[in-house]
Amino acid sequence: MAANDPELETEVKQQEEAGSSRKGQRRQADSTDWIASNLTRRFGLAGGLIWLGILTFGVVSEQIKTRLEDSAEQRNTKDVIEEKVVTTRSGLKIADVRIGGGTSVNQGMLVILDYRATANGAVFEDTKARGKPIVFRYGSRPFTGGLCKGVEEALSTMRTGGVRKVIVPPELGFGDQGTVLRPTEHVPTKQGVVPPGATLEYELTLVRVSIPPS
């Protein structure tokens, strides 16, 4: 067959156009599905699909775990029919209103807490009224907002979903110095005052406990 055969030239051009189209499709796939294409290149098609499945399974498993935990919390949370005041060795007075059925609090965990607090009968902070619970790392210093040693001790034996009333003597609260809660970026209206030597009363609602992000 001659080198300048028109039919041969037409066939070559068609093959080149098809190859160019396939390359463009591959580039588009790389740009729109970076994770899948990288996994495929590294582990092969079968290996890439397996890894992608593992990643998807991990996300779904975490969602299922959270739902199961929430379900268990609701199922195991119980209201207390008759409140009983218990005094700890430190002098803290505790009365459970609702026994939580979820996760317990451990050092370093993130805690979401709703509470109403009074000092000598006067409210100095109420996260429930402002509709915004506080989030903090359990055991961290300095204490967040109107929290103190007495609250930290009370939380140590609570589980999520629990509600607890706590009476905190001055030595487990803010002592002879008292404190003034200053406005923050997230709570610009904060302005509670705890007088020196005040006895504190809290109603704590443990909303959620989780492992902090690494």
C-alpha positions as CSV (number, residue, x, y, z in Angstrom):
1,M,0.0,0.0,0.0
2,A,1.4,3.4,-0.9
3,A,2.5,5.8,1.9
4,N,0.3,8.6,0.5
5,D,-2.8,6.4,0.4
6,P,-5.8,8.6,1.3
7,E,-7.6,5.8,3.1
8,L,-4.6,5.1,5.3
9,E,-4.1,8.8,6.1
10,T,-7.8,9.1,7.1
11,E,-7.5,6.0,9.4
12,V,-4.4,7.4,11.1
13,K,-6.1,10.7,11.8
14,Q,-9.1,9.0,13.3
15,Q,-6.9,6.9,15.6
16,E,-5.0,10.1,16.7
17,E,-8.3,11.9,17.4
18,A,-9.6,9.0,19.4
19,G,-6.4,8.8,21.4
20,S,-6.5,12.5,22.1
21,S,-10.1,12.2,23.2
22,R,-9.3,9.4,25.6
23,K,-6.4,11.4,27.1
24,G,-8.8,14.4,27.6
25,Q,-11.3,12.1,29.4
26,R,-8.5,10.7,31.6
27,R,-7.5,14.3,32.6
28,Q,-11.1,15.2,33.3
29,A,-11.5,12.1,35.5
30,D,-8.3,13.1,37.5
31,S,-9.6,16.6,38.1
32,T,-13.1,15.6,39.1
33,D,-12.3,12.5,41.2
34,W,-8.8,13.1,42.6
35,I,-9.1,10.6,45.5
36,A,-10.4,7.7,43.3
37,S,-7.8,8.2,40.6
38,N,-4.9,8.5,43.0
39,L,-5.9,5.4,44.8
40,T,-6.3,3.6,41.5
41,R,-2.8,4.7,40.3
42,R,-1.2,3.7,43.6
43,F,-2.9,0.4,44.3
44,G,-4.3,-0.6,40.9
45,L,-8.0,-0.6,39.9
46,A,-9.0,-3.4,42.3
47,G,-6.9,-2.0,45.2
48,G,-8.1,1.5,44.6
49,L,-11.7,0.4,44.8
50,I,-11.1,-1.6,48.0
51,W,-9.5,1.5,49.7
52,L,-12.3,3.8,48.5
53,G,-14.7,1.3,50.0
54,I,-12.8,1.2,53.3
55,L,-12.9,5.0,53.5
56,T,-16.6,5.1,52.8
57,F,-17.3,2.4,55.3
58,G,-15.4,4.3,58.0
59,V,-17.6,7.4,57.5
60,V,-20.8,5.4,57.5
61,S,-19.6,3.3,60.5
62,E,-19.0,6.5,62.5
63,Q,-22.4,7.8,61.7
64,I,-24.0,4.5,62.7
65,K,-21.9,4.5,65.9
66,T,-23.1,8.0,66.8
67,R,-26.8,7.0,66.2
68,L,-26.4,3.8,68.3
69,E,-24.8,5.8,71.1
70,D,-27.6,8.4,71.0
71,S,-30.2,5.5,71.0
72,A,-28.5,3.9,74.0
73,E,-28.3,7.2,75.8
74,Q,-32.0,7.8,75.4
75,R,-32.9,4.3,76.4
76,N,-30.8,4.3,79.5
77,T,-31.5,7.8,80.7
78,K,-33.9,7.8,83.7
79,D,-35.6,10.5,85.7
80,V,-35.1,10.4,89.4
81,I,-38.5,10.0,91.2
82,E,-37.2,11.1,94.6
83,E,-34.1,13.4,94.7
84,K,-31.6,12.6,97.4
85,V,-28.8,14.9,98.4
86,V,-25.4,13.2,98.7
87,T,-22.4,15.0,100.3
88,T,-19.0,14.1,99.1
89,R,-15.8,14.0,101.1
90,S,-14.8,17.5,99.8
91,G,-18.1,19.0,101.0
92,L,-19.9,19.1,97.7
93,K,-23.6,18.5,97.8
94,I,-25.1,16.6,94.8
95,A,-28.7,15.7,93.9
96,D,-29.5,13.9,90.6
97,V,-32.6,15.0,88.7
98,R,-31.9,12.7,85.8
99,I,-29.5,9.8,85.5
100,G,-27.7,10.0,82.2
101,G,-27.3,6.9,80.0
102,G,-24.6,8.0,77.7
103,T,-20.8,8.5,77.7
104,S,-19.0,9.3,81.0
105,V,-16.5,12.2,81.4
106,N,-12.8,11.5,81.3
107,Q,-9.7,13.7,81.4
108,G,-9.0,15.7,78.3
109,M,-12.4,15.0,76.6
110,L,-14.5,17.7,75.1
111,V,-17.6,18.5,77.1
112,I,-20.8,20.3,76.0
113,L,-22.6,21.6,79.1
114,D,-25.7,23.6,79.8
115,Y,-26.0,25.1,83.2
116,R,-27.7,27.7,85.4
117,A,-25.6,29.1,88.3
118,T,-26.3,31.3,91.3
119,A,-24.1,32.9,93.9
120,N,-25.8,33.4,97.3
121,G,-29.1,33.1,95.4
122,A,-28.4,35.6,92.6
123,V,-27.9,34.3,89.0
124,F,-24.4,34.9,87.6
125,E,-24.6,32.7,84.5
126,D,-27.3,30.9,82.6
127,T,-26.4,29.2,79.4
128,K,-29.9,27.8,79.0
129,A,-31.4,31.2,79.0
130,R,-29.1,32.4,76.2
131,G,-29.6,29.2,74.3
132,K,-25.9,28.5,73.9
133,P,-24.1,25.8,76.0
134,I,-20.4,26.0,76.7
135,V,-17.8,23.7,75.2
136,F,-14.5,23.0,77.0
137,R,-11.9,20.4,77.5
138,Y,-12.4,18.6,80.8
139,G,-9.6,19.1,83.3
140,S,-8.1,22.1,81.5
141,R,-7.0,25.3,83.3
142,P,-8.0,28.0,83.7
143,F,-11.6,27.1,84.1
144,T,-14.1,28.2,81.4
145,G,-16.6,30.9,82.2
146,G,-18.3,30.3,85.6
147,L,-17.0,26.8,86.1
148,C,-14.9,25.8,89.1
149,K,-13.5,22.8,91.0
150,G,-16.9,21.9,92.4
151,V,-18.4,21.6,89.0
152,E,-15.5,19.6,87.7
153,E,-15.9,17.1,90.6
154,A,-19.7,16.9,89.9
155,L,-19.1,16.1,86.2
156,S,-16.7,13.4,87.0
157,T,-19.5,11.0,87.9
158,M,-22.1,12.1,85.3
159,R,-23.0,10.6,82.0
160,T,-24.4,12.4,78.9
161,G,-28.1,13.1,79.2
162,G,-27.8,13.5,83.0
163,V,-29.1,16.5,85.0
164,R,-27.7,17.3,88.4
165,K,-28.1,19.9,91.1
166,V,-24.9,20.9,92.9
167,I,-24.2,23.1,95.9
168,V,-20.6,24.3,95.9
169,P,-19.0,25.6,99.1
170,P,-16.7,28.7,98.7
171,E,-13.5,26.6,98.9
172,L,-14.6,24.6,95.8
173,G,-15.9,27.6,94.1
174,F,-14.2,31.0,93.8
175,G,-13.1,31.3,97.4
176,D,-12.5,34.6,99.2
177,Q,-11.6,36.3,95.9
178,G,-14.9,35.8,94.1
179,T,-14.9,36.5,90.4
180,V,-16.4,38.7,87.7
181,L,-17.4,37.1,84.4
182,R,-16.2,39.3,81.5
183,P,-17.8,39.6,78.0
184,T,-16.2,37.4,75.4
185,E,-16.3,37.3,71.6
186,H,-18.9,34.5,71.7
187,V,-20.9,35.9,74.7
188,P,-20.6,39.7,74.6
189,T,-23.4,40.1,77.2
190,K,-21.7,38.1,79.9
191,Q,-21.4,40.1,83.1
192,G,-22.0,37.8,86.1
193,V,-20.6,38.6,89.5
194,V,-19.6,36.1,92.2
195,P,-19.1,37.8,95.6
196,P,-16.2,36.8,97.8
197,G,-17.0,33.7,100.0
198,A,-20.2,32.9,98.0
199,T,-21.9,29.5,98.1
200,L,-22.7,28.5,94.6
201,E,-25.6,26.5,93.3
202,Y,-25.6,24.9,89.8
203,E,-28.1,22.9,87.7
204,L,-25.9,21.0,85.2
205,T,-27.1,19.3,82.1
206,L,-24.5,17.2,80.4
207,V,-25.3,17.5,76.7
208,R,-22.4,15.7,75.0
209,V,-19.0,14.2,75.6
210,S,-16.6,13.4,72.8
211,I,-12.9,12.8,72.0
212,P,-11.2,16.0,70.9
213,P,-9.9,16.2,67.4
214,S,-6.2,15.3,67.1
